[in-house]
Amino acid sequence: MKFAIHITTKNRRADLLFTLAQLKPLLENPNVECVVFDDGSNDGTGEAVQSGFPKIKLLRNKVSRGYIYCRNLMLNETSADVAISLDDDAHFLSENPLEVIENHFEENPKCGLMAFRIYWHKTAPENAISAELSQVVKGYVGCGHAWRMEAWRSIPPYPEWFEFYGEESFASLQLFKKGWEIHYVPQILVLHRVDLKERKASTTDFALRYRRGLRAGWFNLFLFYPIGRAMQLFFYSLGMQLKTKIFKGQFHVILPVFRALWDLLFHSPKIIKYRTAFTANEFTAYAKLKEPKIYWKPEK
C-alpha cells in the first residue's frame, strides 16, 4: 500500500517539529509521503519545515482557511491508498504502525477507517500495553486515525461550515450509511501531547470549544437522525445544560450555550439542504454500535 501522512498546523512550530522528528523513520519508506499544511502561520513554521525536512510536501495558506478546509484538500488530492491523519502535537508510540494498518485493512475489507488508541498527556505512559481488542465503533478521534481512501471518496467531504468539531462525527455517520465500518485498533498507540486540565482552565479557549462542541452535536442530530429522535435528543441536551451546568452555578457556560443555539438557527438552511436522515432500521443498527474510544487510560 501507498501511505500519506497528513498534518495540519498553525503557529505551533515547536510541536510540529517535534512530531516530524518522531515520524522521520517512517518517512524513509519510499511508499510514504508526508504532507504538512501550514494554515496561515506567522511564526516561521513553513520555513522551519522546508529547511529541516525538505522531503516533506509543504502546502501553505497565506491567510487561514480553517482546519477542515486543509484536511479536505489533502484528502481530495492524495493518490495514496491510505491517508493517516495526525495532529501537529501527536505522534506514534507503537512500533511498525504502517504494517499494522496495512494488515488490518487487508484483513477487514469493510473497514473504511481505523481509529487509533489515543493517550492524552504531555509524556508517554510508563505502561503502554493494552489488553483491548479491535472492535467496530461509532466514530473516531481527529488526532489519530487512518482512512482507506476508497471509503473517503465514497462520502461527501468534511463540511467546512462546521469550522471545528463535529466533522469526524459527520464523516462517521456518512460512512455508516455507505456500508463502511470504523474499527478501533488499540494495537496502534498515539501520544496526543495535550494537558486536558490546562485546556479546561483556559476560559477563552474553553468557551469557544464548548460552543462548537455543543452545536456540532446538534448539527449532526438534525442532519442524520429521524426527526422525532433528533428533537427528543436536542431538548434532552439543552435540558442537561440547564440541570447539570447553569442551575448548579456554572454561569460561564450560559454565553456559549446561547451562541450555539444561534449557530443552530443560523445554519438551519444548510441543515435542511444537506439532511440525509437514517431510516428507522438504519438508526436502530447504528444505535447498537459501541461508542468511540476517545481517551485511553493506562491499565493497572
C-alpha positions as CSV (number, residue, x, y, z in Angstrom):
1,M,0.0,0.0,0.0
2,K,1.0,3.6,-0.5
3,F,0.6,5.8,2.6
4,A,0.2,9.5,3.1
5,I,0.7,11.2,6.5
6,H,-1.4,14.4,6.7
7,I,-0.7,17.1,9.4
8,T,-2.5,20.5,9.6
9,T,-0.8,23.2,11.6
10,K,-1.0,26.8,12.6
11,N,1.5,28.7,14.7
12,R,2.7,25.7,16.6
13,R,6.2,25.3,15.2
14,A,7.8,23.6,18.2
15,D,5.0,21.0,18.5
16,L,5.1,20.3,14.7
17,L,8.9,19.9,14.5
18,F,8.9,17.5,17.4
19,T,6.2,15.4,15.7
20,L,8.1,15.4,12.4
21,A,11.3,14.3,14.2
22,Q,9.4,11.3,15.6
23,L,8.0,10.4,12.2
24,K,11.4,10.6,10.5
25,P,12.0,6.8,10.4
26,L,8.6,6.2,8.7
27,L,9.4,8.9,6.1
28,E,12.4,6.9,4.9
29,N,10.0,4.4,3.4
30,P,9.6,5.2,-0.3
31,N,5.9,4.3,-0.1
32,V,5.2,7.0,2.4
33,E,4.5,10.7,1.6
34,C,4.2,13.3,4.3
35,V,2.1,16.4,3.7
36,V,2.1,19.4,6.1
37,F,-0.5,22.1,5.6
38,D,0.5,25.4,7.2
39,D,-2.7,27.3,7.6
40,G,-1.5,30.8,7.7
41,S,1.2,30.6,10.4
42,N,3.3,33.7,11.2
43,D,5.8,32.0,13.5
44,G,8.1,30.7,10.8
45,T,6.5,27.2,10.7
46,G,6.8,26.9,6.9
47,E,10.4,28.0,6.7
48,A,11.3,25.6,9.5
49,V,9.7,22.6,7.7
50,Q,11.4,23.5,4.4
51,S,14.8,23.7,6.0
52,G,14.6,20.8,8.4
53,F,12.5,18.4,6.4
54,P,13.0,19.2,2.7
55,K,11.4,15.9,1.5
56,I,8.1,16.7,3.1
57,K,5.4,18.3,0.9
58,L,4.5,21.7,2.3
59,L,1.2,23.4,1.5
60,R,0.6,26.9,2.7
61,N,-2.3,29.3,3.1
62,K,-1.2,32.9,3.3
63,V,-4.5,33.6,5.2
64,S,-6.0,30.9,7.4
65,R,-8.8,28.9,5.6
66,G,-9.5,26.7,8.6
67,Y,-8.7,23.2,9.8
68,I,-11.4,21.5,7.8
69,Y,-10.5,23.2,4.5
70,C,-7.0,21.9,4.9
71,R,-8.0,18.4,5.7
72,N,-10.4,18.2,2.8
73,L,-7.8,19.5,0.3
74,M,-5.1,17.0,1.4
75,L,-7.5,14.0,1.3
76,N,-9.1,15.0,-2.0
77,E,-5.7,15.4,-3.7
78,T,-3.8,12.4,-2.4
79,S,-3.0,9.4,-4.6
80,A,-2.2,7.2,-1.7
81,D,-4.2,4.1,-0.8
82,V,-4.2,5.1,2.9
83,A,-4.2,8.5,4.5
84,I,-3.0,8.8,8.1
85,S,-4.2,11.9,9.9
86,L,-2.2,13.2,12.9
87,D,-2.4,16.4,14.9
88,D,0.7,18.5,14.9
89,D,1.1,17.6,18.6
90,A,0.6,13.9,18.2
91,H,2.9,11.0,17.3
92,F,3.1,7.3,17.3
93,L,4.3,5.3,20.3
94,S,3.7,1.9,18.7
95,E,6.3,0.2,16.6
96,N,5.6,-0.7,13.0
97,P,2.3,1.3,12.7
98,L,2.3,1.1,8.9
99,E,2.4,-2.7,8.9
100,V,-0.5,-2.9,11.4
101,I,-2.6,-0.5,9.3
102,E,-1.9,-2.4,6.1
103,N,-2.6,-5.8,7.6
104,H,-5.8,-4.6,9.2
105,F,-7.2,-3.1,6.1
106,E,-6.3,-6.1,4.0
107,E,-7.9,-8.5,6.6
108,N,-11.1,-6.3,7.0
109,P,-12.4,-5.2,3.6
110,K,-15.4,-3.5,5.2
111,C,-13.2,-1.3,7.4
112,G,-13.2,2.2,5.9
113,L,-11.4,3.9,8.7
114,M,-9.1,2.9,11.6
115,A,-9.3,4.8,14.9
116,F,-6.1,4.6,17.0
117,R,-5.7,4.3,20.7
118,I,-5.1,7.8,22.0
119,Y,-3.2,8.8,25.2
120,W,-3.8,12.4,26.1
121,H,-0.8,13.5,28.1
122,K,2.3,15.6,27.8
123,T,4.5,12.5,28.3
124,A,4.3,8.8,27.3
125,P,2.8,6.3,29.8
126,E,5.0,4.0,31.8
127,N,2.8,1.1,30.8
128,A,1.7,1.3,27.2
129,I,0.4,-2.3,27.0
130,S,-3.3,-2.8,26.4
131,A,-5.5,-5.9,26.6
132,E,-8.2,-4.3,24.4
133,L,-9.2,-5.9,21.1
134,S,-10.2,-4.4,17.8
135,Q,-13.9,-3.6,17.6
136,V,-16.4,-1.8,15.4
137,V,-17.3,1.6,16.9
138,K,-19.5,4.7,16.0
139,G,-16.7,7.2,15.5
140,Y,-13.1,8.2,15.8
141,V,-10.8,11.0,17.0
142,G,-9.3,13.5,14.6
143,C,-5.8,13.5,16.2
144,G,-5.0,9.9,15.2
145,H,-6.7,7.8,12.5
146,A,-6.2,6.2,9.1
147,W,-8.5,6.4,6.1
148,R,-9.0,3.8,3.4
149,M,-9.1,6.3,0.6
150,E,-11.7,4.2,-1.3
151,A,-14.1,4.9,1.7
152,W,-13.2,8.6,1.8
153,R,-14.1,9.0,-1.9
154,S,-17.5,7.4,-1.4
155,I,-18.8,10.1,1.0
156,P,-19.1,13.9,1.0
157,P,-16.1,15.9,2.3
158,Y,-16.0,17.3,5.7
159,P,-18.5,20.3,6.0
160,E,-16.4,23.4,6.2
161,W,-19.3,25.3,7.9
162,F,-18.7,23.2,11.0
163,E,-15.4,25.1,11.3
164,F,-14.1,22.9,14.1
165,Y,-15.6,19.9,16.0
166,G,-18.2,17.5,14.7
167,E,-16.6,16.8,11.3
168,E,-15.5,13.4,12.4
169,S,-19.0,12.5,13.6
170,F,-20.3,13.8,10.3
171,A,-18.0,11.5,8.4
172,S,-18.7,8.6,10.7
173,L,-22.4,8.8,10.0
174,Q,-21.8,9.1,6.3
175,L,-19.6,6.0,6.4
176,F,-22.3,4.0,8.2
177,K,-24.8,5.0,5.6
178,K,-22.5,3.8,2.8
179,G,-21.9,0.4,4.5
180,W,-18.4,1.0,5.8
181,E,-17.2,0.2,9.3
182,I,-15.0,2.2,11.7
183,H,-12.6,-0.1,13.6
184,Y,-11.0,0.9,16.9
185,V,-7.5,-0.7,16.6
186,P,-5.7,-0.4,20.0
187,Q,-2.5,-2.0,18.6
188,I,-1.6,1.5,17.4
189,L,-1.0,3.9,20.2
190,V,-0.7,7.6,19.7
191,L,0.5,10.2,22.2
192,H,-1.5,13.4,22.0
193,R,0.6,15.8,23.8
194,V,-2.2,17.8,25.4
195,D,-2.7,18.7,29.1
196,L,-6.5,18.5,29.4
197,K,-6.5,20.3,32.7
198,E,-4.7,23.3,31.2
199,R,-7.1,23.3,28.3
200,K,-10.1,23.4,30.6
201,A,-8.6,26.2,32.7
202,S,-8.3,28.4,29.6
203,T,-11.5,30.5,29.8
204,T,-11.4,31.8,26.3
205,D,-10.4,28.5,24.7
206,F,-13.0,26.7,26.9
207,A,-15.9,28.9,25.8
208,L,-15.1,28.5,22.1
209,R,-14.6,24.7,22.3
210,Y,-17.8,24.4,24.4
211,R,-19.9,26.3,22.0
212,R,-18.6,24.5,18.9
213,G,-18.7,21.1,20.5
214,L,-22.3,21.6,21.6
215,R,-23.5,23.0,18.3
216,A,-21.7,20.3,16.3
217,G,-23.6,17.6,18.1
218,W,-26.9,19.4,17.3
219,F,-25.9,19.8,13.7
220,N,-25.4,16.1,13.3
221,L,-28.6,15.2,15.1
222,F,-30.7,17.2,12.6
223,L,-28.6,16.1,9.6
224,F,-28.9,12.4,10.2
225,Y,-31.3,11.3,12.9
226,P,-35.0,10.7,12.3
227,I,-36.7,14.0,13.1
228,G,-38.6,12.8,16.2
229,R,-35.5,11.3,17.7
230,A,-33.5,14.4,16.8
231,M,-35.9,16.7,18.6
232,Q,-36.0,14.4,21.6
233,L,-32.2,14.4,21.9
234,F,-31.9,18.1,21.2
235,F,-34.2,19.1,24.1
236,Y,-32.6,16.5,26.3
237,S,-29.2,18.0,25.6
238,L,-30.5,21.5,26.2
239,G,-32.1,20.4,29.5
240,M,-28.9,18.8,30.7
241,Q,-27.1,22.1,30.1
242,L,-29.6,23.8,32.4
243,K,-29.7,21.0,35.0
244,T,-26.1,20.0,35.3
245,K,-24.3,23.3,34.5
246,I,-26.3,26.5,34.7
247,F,-28.6,25.6,37.6
248,K,-25.5,24.5,39.6
249,G,-23.8,27.8,39.3
250,Q,-21.6,27.2,36.2
251,F,-22.7,30.5,34.7
252,H,-19.7,30.7,32.4
253,V,-21.5,28.2,30.0
254,I,-24.5,30.4,29.5
255,L,-23.0,32.5,26.7
256,P,-21.5,29.5,24.8
257,V,-24.9,27.7,25.0
258,F,-26.8,30.7,23.7
259,R,-24.2,31.2,20.9
260,A,-24.5,27.5,20.0
261,L,-28.3,27.9,19.8
262,W,-27.8,30.9,17.5
263,D,-25.4,28.9,15.3
264,L,-28.0,26.1,15.0
265,L,-30.7,28.7,13.9
266,F,-28.2,30.4,11.5
267,H,-27.2,27.2,9.8
268,S,-30.6,25.7,9.7
269,P,-30.9,26.3,5.9
270,K,-27.8,24.2,5.3
271,I,-29.0,21.5,7.7
272,I,-32.3,21.3,5.7
273,K,-30.4,21.3,2.4
274,Y,-27.9,18.6,3.3
275,R,-30.1,16.5,5.6
276,T,-29.6,12.7,4.9
277,A,-31.8,11.1,7.5
278,F,-31.4,7.5,8.7
279,T,-34.3,5.1,8.1
280,A,-35.7,3.6,11.2
281,N,-33.8,0.3,10.6
282,E,-30.5,2.2,10.0
283,F,-30.9,4.2,13.2
284,T,-31.6,1.0,15.2
285,A,-28.5,-0.6,13.8
286,Y,-26.3,2.5,14.3
287,A,-27.5,2.8,17.9
288,K,-26.2,-0.7,18.7
289,L,-22.6,0.2,17.8
290,K,-20.1,0.9,20.6
291,E,-19.2,4.5,21.4
292,P,-15.9,5.9,20.1
293,K,-12.8,5.3,22.2
294,I,-11.6,8.8,22.8
295,Y,-9.5,8.7,25.9
296,W,-7.3,5.8,26.8
297,K,-6.0,5.3,30.3
298,P,-3.1,3.0,31.1
299,E,-4.1,-0.3,32.5
300,K,-3.1,-1.2,36.0
